[in-house]
């Protein structure tokens, strides 16, 4: 059976989420579209969202040129790390939702690590 891009991404996401769920730590879930980037920290028990950040929020966007760039991803990564630490979460598992680890996804992860989030 031939899979398309979306089906392949969702298959990768399912495998990764199953592995994260077994570990029992909160996860930093990331979703990207052509225009925006979203991140949220979700607790392992109960699946409750503790912190969220996206390029839709004015305080995150700030004076960025655009919302679909590596600079915007760094801003979202920094914001989600600060909000997660403020909520008492220091260590998370990185759930990239099946997206490959490069470009905006990598920039977000690196910025979150630099801001103090451990994963």
PLY file of the C-alpha trace (Angstrom):
ply
format ascii 1.0
element vertex 119
property float x
property float y
property float z
element edge 118
property int vertex1
property int vertex2
end_header
0.00 0.00 0.00
1.36 3.39 -1.00
1.06 6.08 1.66
0.92 9.80 1.12
2.84 12.42 3.06
0.12 12.94 5.64
-0.40 9.25 6.33
3.34 8.71 6.74
3.58 11.66 9.15
0.63 10.39 11.21
2.16 6.88 11.34
5.43 8.33 12.65
3.48 10.43 15.19
1.53 7.41 16.46
4.70 5.38 17.05
6.44 8.24 18.83
3.44 9.06 21.04
3.12 5.43 22.11
6.76 5.44 23.18
6.31 8.74 25.07
3.16 7.49 26.79
5.02 4.48 28.18
7.64 6.79 29.69
5.03 8.67 31.75
6.56 12.16 31.45
4.84 15.31 30.17
5.24 15.87 26.45
6.00 18.96 24.42
3.73 18.55 21.40
4.47 20.59 18.29
2.31 21.17 15.22
3.22 23.21 12.18
1.27 24.48 9.23
2.37 26.49 6.25
1.56 29.69 8.08
1.84 29.05 11.85
3.56 26.98 14.52
1.89 25.67 17.69
3.39 24.09 20.83
1.83 22.79 24.02
2.95 20.89 27.09
0.57 18.03 27.89
0.61 16.06 31.14
1.05 12.29 30.85
-1.68 11.50 33.35
-5.01 12.88 32.20
-3.78 14.52 29.02
-4.35 18.03 30.38
-2.61 20.96 28.65
-0.46 22.91 31.11
1.13 25.50 28.83
0.72 26.57 25.22
2.34 28.99 22.79
1.88 29.73 19.11
2.67 32.29 16.47
-0.95 33.45 16.68
-0.30 35.08 20.05
0.75 38.72 19.87
3.18 38.50 22.80
5.02 35.62 21.09
4.93 37.13 17.63
6.26 40.49 18.83
8.02 42.34 16.05
8.82 39.31 13.89
8.69 39.73 10.14
6.60 36.61 9.54
5.02 33.69 11.38
6.39 30.78 9.34
10.12 31.30 9.79
12.89 29.86 11.91
12.96 33.09 13.96
9.26 32.65 14.77
9.95 29.05 15.80
12.66 30.25 18.17
10.23 32.73 19.72
7.62 29.98 20.24
10.26 27.66 21.75
11.41 30.31 24.20
7.82 31.17 25.17
6.75 27.55 25.73
9.82 26.87 27.87
9.17 29.92 30.04
5.49 29.03 30.46
6.27 25.39 31.20
8.85 26.26 33.84
6.39 28.74 35.38
3.83 25.89 35.57
6.35 23.68 37.38
7.38 21.47 34.44
11.12 21.16 33.93
11.51 17.92 31.98
9.46 16.86 28.95
9.54 14.39 26.08
9.62 16.04 22.65
6.64 15.03 20.52
7.29 16.39 17.04
3.97 14.98 15.74
5.67 13.01 13.00
7.37 16.06 11.47
11.00 15.55 10.57
13.52 17.07 12.97
14.90 19.95 10.92
14.09 23.55 10.10
11.38 25.11 12.25
10.91 22.01 14.44
14.62 21.88 15.28
14.74 25.64 15.91
11.83 25.39 18.35
13.46 22.50 20.22
16.83 24.24 20.46
15.23 27.47 21.71
13.25 25.57 24.35
16.43 23.83 25.55
18.30 27.13 25.72
15.46 28.65 27.77
15.82 25.89 30.39
13.44 23.09 29.40
15.05 19.64 29.65
14.36 16.87 27.11
0 1
1 2
2 3
3 4
4 5
5 6
6 7
7 8
8 9
9 10
10 11
11 12
12 13
13 14
14 15
15 16
16 17
17 18
18 19
19 20
20 21
21 22
22 23
23 24
24 25
25 26
26 27
27 28
28 29
29 30
30 31
31 32
32 33
33 34
34 35
35 36
36 37
37 38
38 39
39 40
40 41
41 42
42 43
43 44
44 45
45 46
46 47
47 48
48 49
49 50
50 51
51 52
52 53
53 54
54 55
55 56
56 57
57 58
58 59
59 60
60 61
61 62
62 63
63 64
64 65
65 66
66 67
67 68
68 69
69 70
70 71
71 72
72 73
73 74
74 75
75 76
76 77
77 78
78 79
79 80
80 81
81 82
82 83
83 84
84 85
85 86
86 87
87 88
88 89
89 90
90 91
91 92
92 93
93 94
94 95
95 96
96 97
97 98
98 99
99 100
100 101
101 102
102 103
103 104
104 105
105 106
106 107
107 108
108 109
109 110
110 111
111 112
112 113
113 114
114 115
115 116
116 117
117 118
